[in-house]
Amino acid sequence: MAAVNAPARAYGIAPGLSFSDACARAPALISEEIDRTGDAAGLKTVAALMTRWTPLAAVDGLDGVMLDVTGCAHLFGGEAAMVGGIARRLDEGGITARLGLAGTPGAAWALAHEGASGTILPQGGEADGLKDLPVAGLRLSPDALRLLRRFGLTRIGQLYDVDRKSLARRFQSAEAVGAALLRLDQALGRRSEPVDPLRLPPDYAARQPCPEPLGHLDGVREGLERLLGKLAGDLAAHGVGARDFTLSAYRADGTVSRTGVSASRAVREAAHIARLFRDRLERVDPGFGIDLLVLEARRTEPMGAGARPLSVDLAASALDESALAALADRIGARLGEGAVRVIEPAESHLPERAEAAAPFEGRLPDWSCIERAPQGPRPLRMFDQPEAVETLAEVPDGPPLRFVWRRVARRVMRADGPERIAPEWWRKTGGGAKPRARDYYRVEDQTGRRYWLFREGLYDDGRGGAPQWFVHGLFG
């Protein structure tokens, strides 16, 4: 048996008992096959529900949830009111739970598993509150518990005065005694024990309880407006802005609906954040009603207080980066994160590798930091990959007289070049071939259209066969 309910315990059935023995004690016993995968998913759902009381909620083992409620109790009327609210919410969801509140995770675990449900220990009262509880409350292995009971140590308080060296001599396993002392110290607060939450806690957050469950998005919009006022004030008071904002709607049926927006640079203007959420609020499903809204800010950065110039003539730069970032945020809110991209410089001789598209991060890239050799004019439109052409040249190393591109023959009327680009010898090419130099030409055909062509390779350069021609871009 992996788990039993209260009626089964009345028949003397406990976890660890074989199924045949359990049926002998209760012939009408109803059982189900254990589903560890489903239980784990359900436990994560319960932990997600607990984030309405604290952002630090973690799954504990196979059947528990650990909450770090430091600094949260006053939001719910005190520790007793908070514990009572959690118990009621779980009971309404049909979840049987045992609760314990203490200053350390180990003490809280012991109270929930071996003490009276709902027990609250004051800060620093772990030693007195745990002394009468069974040693099973220390989260020890069955072998360690068996050894402790063999020496008559059945209560946690009996370990307080036991000399640790003599305890180590009694135990045949140094690992078992080390685990027992570690768990005892963690429960009493002598050693720290961090909680690993499901979600990282937000840098800043604002909460809006709802007196009556919200069943329409108009109420959600009003709640978001109030939350933005609170959160923007907190961010401004600390001189920071945030790049990620998440709105969590806790519904009356115990589920959570979340939606979020991101900014290309740190922001804290309530009106701008509200515009980003405008099209995302449709994703919030009120369900049977929303009784709590929480707005979280993450990825915070310092923001200096400044004023925008009255006109472009008075500005230090003709580019308003704040307005550009706001525009990018609105586009990203509609089309999705990463929809706005910019071209950044890259270290490469080859034109198709000399720049790369990257997500817009609130500022345009600085091209002045790239030192390049003098180069000829570049086309307004350049292809991602050069396209092969068939050419006829007057001399092997000269510009083409005519070429066929996309099945259309074109006669060259004027040509300018070459501009030679040396090969990047440190790069590997497909098939083990050596990289070859390129000679670029600007040519004009009989219709006045201008092309950017290059010949890859030179005759007798020892790096492959005959040179090949490609068109790489178009001028105008």
C-alpha positions as CSV (number, residue, x, y, z in Angstrom):
1,M,0.0,0.0,0.0
2,A,1.4,3.4,-1.0
3,A,-1.3,5.6,0.6
4,V,-4.4,5.1,2.6
5,N,-7.3,7.4,3.7
6,A,-8.8,7.9,7.2
7,P,-11.4,5.1,6.9
8,A,-8.7,2.6,5.9
9,R,-6.6,3.6,8.8
10,A,-9.5,2.8,11.1
11,Y,-9.1,-0.8,10.0
12,G,-5.4,-0.8,10.9
13,I,-4.2,-0.3,7.3
14,A,-1.1,1.8,6.8
15,P,1.3,2.6,4.0
16,G,3.8,-0.3,3.5
17,L,1.3,-3.0,4.3
18,S,0.9,-5.7,1.6
19,F,-2.3,-5.6,-0.4
20,S,-3.3,-9.1,0.6
21,D,-3.0,-8.2,4.3
22,A,-5.0,-5.1,3.8
23,C,-7.8,-7.0,2.1
24,A,-7.8,-9.5,5.0
25,R,-8.5,-6.6,7.4
26,A,-11.0,-4.9,5.2
27,P,-12.6,-7.3,2.7
28,A,-14.6,-4.5,1.0
29,L,-11.4,-2.5,0.4
30,I,-11.5,-0.3,-2.7
31,S,-8.1,0.2,-4.4
32,E,-6.6,1.9,-7.4
33,E,-3.3,1.4,-9.2
34,I,-0.9,4.2,-8.3
35,D,-0.1,6.7,-11.1
36,R,3.1,8.4,-10.2
37,T,3.1,10.5,-13.4
38,G,-0.4,11.8,-12.8
39,D,0.3,12.4,-9.1
40,A,3.4,14.4,-10.0
41,A,1.4,16.5,-12.5
42,G,-1.4,17.0,-9.9
43,L,1.2,18.0,-7.3
44,K,2.6,20.7,-9.6
45,T,-0.9,22.0,-10.1
46,V,-1.4,22.3,-6.4
47,A,2.0,24.1,-6.0
48,A,1.0,26.5,-8.8
49,L,-2.2,27.2,-6.9
50,M,-0.2,28.0,-3.8
51,T,1.5,30.9,-5.6
52,R,-1.5,33.0,-4.7
53,W,-0.1,33.1,-1.2
54,T,3.6,33.2,-1.9
55,P,5.8,33.2,-5.1
56,L,8.1,30.6,-3.5
57,A,6.2,27.4,-3.8
58,A,8.0,24.1,-4.4
59,V,7.1,20.4,-4.8
60,D,8.4,18.4,-1.8
61,G,8.8,14.7,-2.5
62,L,6.0,12.6,-3.8
63,D,3.1,14.0,-1.7
64,G,4.0,17.5,-0.4
65,V,4.3,21.2,-1.3
66,M,6.7,23.5,0.5
67,L,5.9,27.2,0.8
68,D,8.3,30.0,1.9
69,V,5.8,32.5,3.3
70,T,8.4,34.9,4.8
71,G,6.9,38.4,4.7
72,C,3.6,37.2,3.2
73,A,1.3,36.5,6.2
74,H,0.4,40.2,6.8
75,L,-1.2,40.3,3.3
76,F,-3.8,37.7,4.5
77,G,-4.5,38.9,8.0
78,G,-1.8,37.1,9.8
79,E,-0.4,33.5,9.9
80,A,-3.5,31.9,11.4
81,A,-5.7,33.5,8.8
82,M,-3.4,32.5,6.0
83,V,-3.2,28.9,7.1
84,G,-7.0,28.8,7.5
85,G,-7.4,30.2,4.0
86,I,-5.1,27.6,2.5
87,A,-6.9,24.8,4.2
88,R,-10.3,26.1,3.0
89,R,-9.1,26.4,-0.5
90,L,-7.7,22.9,-0.6
91,D,-10.9,21.5,1.0
92,E,-13.0,23.3,-1.6
93,G,-11.0,21.6,-4.3
94,G,-11.5,18.2,-2.7
95,I,-7.9,17.9,-1.6
96,T,-7.2,16.4,1.9
97,A,-4.1,18.1,3.3
98,R,-2.2,18.4,6.6
99,L,-0.6,21.8,7.2
100,G,2.2,23.0,9.4
101,L,3.8,26.4,9.7
102,A,7.2,27.0,11.3
103,G,10.4,29.0,10.9
104,T,12.3,26.2,9.1
105,P,11.3,23.9,6.3
106,G,12.2,20.8,8.4
107,A,10.1,21.9,11.3
108,A,7.1,22.6,9.1
109,W,7.5,19.2,7.4
110,A,7.5,17.5,10.8
111,L,4.4,19.4,12.0
112,A,2.5,18.5,8.8
113,H,3.4,14.8,8.8
114,E,3.5,14.0,12.5
115,G,1.8,16.8,14.4
116,A,-1.7,18.2,14.5
117,S,-2.7,19.7,11.2
118,G,-2.7,23.5,11.2
119,T,-0.1,23.8,14.0
120,I,1.8,27.1,13.9
121,L,5.1,27.5,15.7
122,P,6.5,30.9,16.5
123,Q,9.9,32.0,15.2
124,G,12.5,30.3,17.3
125,G,10.1,27.9,18.9
126,E,11.1,24.9,16.9
127,A,12.9,23.0,19.7
128,D,9.8,23.2,22.1
129,G,7.3,22.5,19.3
130,L,9.1,19.4,17.9
131,K,10.3,17.7,21.1
132,D,7.3,15.4,21.5
133,L,6.9,14.4,17.9
134,P,8.1,11.0,16.5
135,V,11.6,10.9,15.0
136,A,9.9,10.0,11.7
137,G,9.3,13.8,11.4
138,L,13.0,14.3,10.6
139,R,12.6,12.9,7.1
140,L,15.0,10.0,7.7
141,S,15.4,6.8,5.7
142,P,13.8,3.6,7.1
143,D,17.2,2.2,8.1
144,A,18.0,5.3,10.1
145,L,14.7,5.3,11.8
146,R,15.1,1.6,12.7
147,L,18.5,2.3,14.3
148,L,17.1,5.2,16.3
149,R,14.3,3.1,17.6
150,R,16.7,0.2,18.4
151,F,18.4,2.6,20.9
152,G,15.1,3.8,22.3
153,L,15.2,7.1,20.6
154,T,11.6,7.5,19.4
155,R,11.0,11.3,20.1
156,I,12.8,14.2,18.4
157,G,13.4,15.8,21.8
158,Q,15.4,12.8,22.9
159,L,18.1,13.7,20.4
160,Y,18.6,17.2,21.8
161,D,20.8,16.1,24.8
162,V,22.4,13.0,23.2
163,D,26.2,13.5,22.9
164,R,26.9,13.5,19.2
165,K,30.1,11.6,19.4
166,S,28.5,8.8,21.4
167,L,25.6,8.7,18.9
168,A,28.1,8.3,16.1
169,R,29.8,5.4,18.0
170,R,26.4,3.6,18.5
171,F,25.5,3.8,14.8
172,Q,27.3,1.3,12.6
173,S,26.7,3.6,9.6
174,A,28.4,7.0,9.6
175,E,26.1,8.0,6.7
176,A,23.0,7.3,8.8
177,V,24.1,9.3,11.8
178,G,25.2,12.1,9.5
179,A,21.8,12.2,7.9
180,A,20.0,12.2,11.3
181,L,22.1,15.0,12.6
182,L,21.7,17.0,9.4
183,R,18.0,16.7,9.5
184,L,17.9,17.6,13.2
185,D,20.0,20.7,12.6
186,Q,17.9,21.8,9.6
187,A,14.6,21.4,11.6
188,L,16.0,23.5,14.5
189,G,17.4,26.2,12.2
190,R,21.1,25.4,12.9
191,R,21.7,24.7,9.2
192,S,20.1,26.4,6.3
193,E,17.8,24.6,3.9
194,P,16.8,26.6,0.8
195,V,13.5,26.1,-1.0
196,D,13.7,25.4,-4.8
197,P,10.6,27.1,-6.2
198,L,8.7,26.1,-9.3
199,R,9.0,29.6,-10.6
200,L,11.7,32.2,-9.7
201,P,10.3,34.9,-7.5
202,P,9.5,38.2,-9.2
203,D,11.7,41.2,-8.6
204,Y,8.5,43.3,-8.0
205,A,4.9,42.4,-7.7
206,A,1.5,43.9,-7.0
207,R,-1.7,42.1,-5.8
208,Q,-5.3,43.0,-6.3
209,P,-7.9,40.9,-4.4
210,C,-11.4,40.9,-5.8
211,P,-14.3,41.4,-3.4
212,E,-16.5,39.6,-5.9
213,P,-15.2,37.1,-8.5
214,L,-14.6,38.8,-11.8
215,G,-16.5,37.1,-14.7
216,H,-15.8,39.6,-17.5
217,L,-12.7,41.0,-19.1
218,D,-13.8,44.6,-18.3
219,G,-13.1,43.8,-14.7
220,V,-9.7,42.4,-15.5
221,R,-8.8,45.6,-17.4
222,E,-9.9,47.7,-14.4
223,G,-7.8,45.5,-12.1
224,L,-4.8,45.6,-14.4
225,E,-5.0,49.4,-14.4
226,R,-4.9,49.5,-10.6
227,L,-2.0,47.0,-10.5
228,L,0.0,49.0,-13.0
229,G,-0.4,52.1,-10.9
230,K,0.9,50.3,-7.8
231,L,3.8,48.5,-9.7
232,A,4.9,51.6,-11.6
233,G,5.1,53.5,-8.3
234,D,7.2,50.8,-6.8
235,L,9.6,50.7,-9.8
236,A,9.9,54.5,-9.9
237,A,10.6,54.6,-6.1
238,H,13.6,52.3,-6.6
239,G,14.8,53.9,-9.8
240,V,14.4,50.7,-11.9
241,G,12.3,49.5,-14.8
242,A,11.4,46.0,-16.0
243,R,11.5,44.1,-19.3
244,D,9.1,41.3,-18.5
245,F,5.6,41.6,-17.0
246,T,3.2,38.7,-16.1
247,L,-0.4,39.0,-15.2
248,S,-1.7,36.0,-13.2
249,A,-5.5,35.5,-12.7
250,Y,-6.4,33.1,-9.9
251,R,-9.8,31.7,-10.5
252,A,-12.4,30.5,-8.0
253,D,-12.1,26.9,-9.1
254,G,-8.4,26.8,-8.0
255,T,-6.8,27.2,-11.4
256,V,-4.6,30.0,-12.7
257,S,-4.6,31.8,-16.1
258,R,-1.4,33.7,-17.0
259,T,-0.4,36.0,-19.8
260,G,2.7,38.1,-20.2
261,V,4.4,40.8,-22.3
262,S,8.0,41.8,-22.9
263,A,9.7,45.1,-23.7
264,S,12.9,45.6,-25.7
265,R,14.3,47.8,-22.9
266,A,13.4,48.4,-19.3
267,V,10.2,50.4,-18.9
268,R,8.0,51.5,-16.1
269,E,5.4,53.8,-17.7
270,A,1.9,52.4,-16.8
271,A,0.3,53.6,-20.0
272,H,2.9,51.9,-22.2
273,I,2.7,48.6,-20.3
274,A,-1.1,48.8,-20.6
275,R,-0.9,49.2,-24.4
276,L,1.3,46.1,-24.5
277,F,-1.3,44.1,-22.6
278,R,-4.2,45.4,-24.7
279,D,-4.3,42.5,-27.1
280,R,-3.1,39.9,-24.6
281,L,-6.0,40.2,-22.1
282,E,-8.2,38.2,-24.5
283,R,-6.1,35.2,-23.5
284,V,-7.2,35.5,-19.8
285,D,-10.1,33.1,-19.3
286,P,-12.2,34.2,-16.3
287,G,-13.8,30.7,-16.0
288,F,-16.0,30.6,-12.9
289,G,-14.7,34.0,-11.7
290,I,-11.4,35.5,-10.8
291,D,-10.8,36.4,-7.1
292,L,-7.2,37.5,-7.2
293,L,-5.0,39.3,-9.8
294,V,-1.2,39.5,-9.5
295,L,1.1,41.5,-11.7
296,E,4.8,40.6,-11.6
297,A,7.8,42.5,-13.0
298,R,11.0,40.6,-13.9
299,R,14.4,41.4,-15.5
300,T,14.6,44.7,-13.8
301,E,17.3,47.2,-14.7
302,P,18.3,50.7,-13.4
303,M,16.6,53.6,-15.2
304,G,17.8,57.1,-15.0
305,A,15.2,59.9,-14.7
306,G,15.3,62.2,-17.7
307,A,13.2,64.4,-19.9
308,R,12.6,64.2,-23.6
309,P,13.7,67.1,-25.8
310,L,11.1,69.6,-26.9
311,S,12.1,69.2,-30.5
312,V,14.5,67.3,-32.8
313,D,16.6,70.5,-33.1
314,L,17.3,70.5,-29.4
315,A,18.0,66.8,-29.1
316,A,21.5,65.4,-28.9
317,S,20.6,62.9,-31.6
318,A,18.0,62.9,-34.3
319,L,17.0,59.3,-33.3
320,D,14.6,59.0,-30.3
321,E,15.6,55.6,-29.0
322,S,12.8,55.6,-26.4
323,A,10.1,56.1,-29.1
324,L,11.8,53.5,-31.3
325,A,11.8,51.0,-28.4
326,A,8.1,51.7,-27.6
327,L,7.2,51.1,-31.3
328,A,9.1,47.8,-31.3
329,D,7.3,46.7,-28.1
330,R,3.9,47.4,-29.6
331,I,4.8,45.4,-32.8
332,G,6.2,42.6,-30.6
333,A,3.0,42.5,-28.5
334,R,0.9,42.0,-31.7
335,L,3.2,39.7,-33.7
336,G,5.0,37.9,-31.0
337,E,8.3,38.2,-29.1
338,G,11.3,38.4,-31.4
339,A,9.3,39.7,-34.3
340,V,11.3,42.9,-34.5
341,R,14.9,42.3,-35.6
342,V,17.8,44.5,-36.5
343,I,20.9,44.0,-38.6
344,E,24.1,43.8,-36.5
345,P,27.7,43.8,-37.9
346,A,29.8,40.6,-37.9
347,E,33.4,40.0,-38.5
348,S,33.7,38.5,-41.9
349,H,35.2,39.3,-45.3
350,L,32.3,37.8,-47.2
351,P,29.3,40.2,-47.7
352,E,26.7,37.5,-46.8
353,R,28.4,37.0,-43.5
354,A,29.3,40.6,-42.7
355,E,26.0,41.2,-40.9
356,A,23.4,39.1,-39.1
357,A,19.8,39.6,-37.9
358,A,19.3,39.7,-34.1
359,P,16.3,40.5,-31.9
360,F,16.0,44.2,-31.1
361,E,17.2,44.9,-27.6
362,G,16.1,48.6,-27.3
363,R,19.1,50.1,-29.1
364,L,20.4,50.1,-32.6
365,P,23.8,48.4,-33.1
366,D,26.9,50.5,-33.2
367,W,28.5,50.0,-36.6
368,S,31.4,52.3,-35.8
369,C,33.0,49.7,-33.7
370,I,33.7,47.5,-36.7
371,E,36.9,48.4,-38.6
372,R,36.6,47.5,-42.3
373,A,38.9,47.9,-45.2
374,P,37.9,50.3,-47.9
375,Q,35.2,48.8,-50.1
376,G,33.2,49.6,-53.1
377,P,29.5,50.4,-53.3
378,R,27.1,47.8,-52.1
379,P,23.6,47.1,-53.6
380,L,20.4,48.1,-51.9
381,R,19.1,44.6,-52.3
382,M,21.5,41.7,-51.6
383,F,20.4,38.0,-51.7
384,D,20.8,35.7,-48.7
385,Q,22.6,33.2,-51.0
386,P,24.3,34.1,-54.2
387,E,22.6,32.7,-57.3
388,A,24.6,31.0,-60.0
389,V,24.7,32.4,-63.6
390,E,26.1,31.4,-66.9
391,T,28.5,34.0,-68.4
392,L,30.6,34.7,-71.5
393,A,33.7,36.8,-70.8
394,E,36.0,38.6,-73.3
395,V,39.1,37.6,-71.3
396,P,39.3,35.0,-68.5
397,D,39.9,37.5,-65.7
398,G,37.7,40.3,-67.0
399,P,34.0,41.2,-66.6
400,P,31.4,39.2,-68.4
401,L,30.1,40.3,-71.9
402,R,26.7,38.6,-71.3
403,F,25.2,36.3,-68.7
404,V,22.1,34.2,-68.2
405,W,20.2,34.6,-64.9
406,R,16.9,33.0,-64.1
407,R,16.6,31.8,-67.7
408,V,16.9,35.3,-69.2
409,A,19.9,36.3,-71.3
410,R,21.3,39.8,-70.5
411,R,23.9,41.7,-72.4
412,V,26.4,43.8,-70.4
413,M,26.6,47.4,-71.6
414,R,28.9,48.8,-68.9
415,A,30.9,47.2,-66.1
416,D,32.9,48.5,-63.1
417,G,35.5,46.5,-61.2
418,P,36.9,44.3,-60.0
419,E,36.8,44.5,-56.2
420,R,38.7,41.6,-54.9
421,I,37.7,39.9,-51.6
422,A,40.3,37.5,-50.2
423,P,39.2,34.1,-49.0
424,E,38.7,33.4,-45.3
425,W,41.2,30.6,-45.1
426,W,40.4,29.8,-41.5
427,R,36.8,28.7,-42.4
428,K,36.0,25.2,-43.4
429,T,34.0,24.6,-46.6
430,G,31.8,21.7,-47.7
431,G,33.5,18.7,-49.2
432,G,36.9,19.8,-48.0
433,A,37.3,22.3,-50.8
434,K,39.6,25.3,-50.1
435,P,38.0,28.8,-50.0
436,R,38.6,30.9,-53.1
437,A,39.0,34.6,-53.7
438,R,36.1,36.6,-55.2
439,D,36.2,39.4,-57.9
440,Y,33.0,41.6,-57.7
441,Y,31.7,43.7,-60.6
442,R,29.0,46.2,-61.0
443,V,27.4,45.7,-64.4
444,E,24.5,47.3,-66.3
445,D,22.5,45.4,-68.9
446,Q,20.8,46.7,-72.1
447,T,17.6,47.7,-70.2
448,G,19.6,49.8,-67.6
449,R,19.3,47.4,-64.7
450,R,22.4,47.1,-62.6
451,Y,23.6,43.9,-61.0
452,W,26.3,42.9,-58.5
453,L,28.2,39.9,-59.9
454,F,31.2,38.1,-58.7
455,R,33.6,35.4,-60.0
456,E,34.5,32.9,-57.4
457,G,38.0,31.6,-57.9
458,L,40.8,32.4,-60.3
459,Y,42.2,30.4,-63.2
460,D,45.1,28.2,-62.1
461,D,44.8,29.2,-58.4
462,G,45.2,25.6,-57.4
463,R,42.0,25.7,-55.3
464,G,39.6,23.9,-57.5
465,G,38.3,23.8,-61.1
466,A,37.2,26.6,-63.3
467,P,35.9,29.8,-61.7
468,Q,32.1,30.1,-61.3
469,W,30.0,33.2,-61.6
470,F,27.2,34.4,-59.3
471,V,24.8,37.3,-59.0
472,H,24.8,38.6,-55.4
473,G,22.5,41.6,-55.5
474,L,20.7,44.4,-57.4
475,F,21.3,48.1,-57.5
476,G,18.2,50.3,-57.5
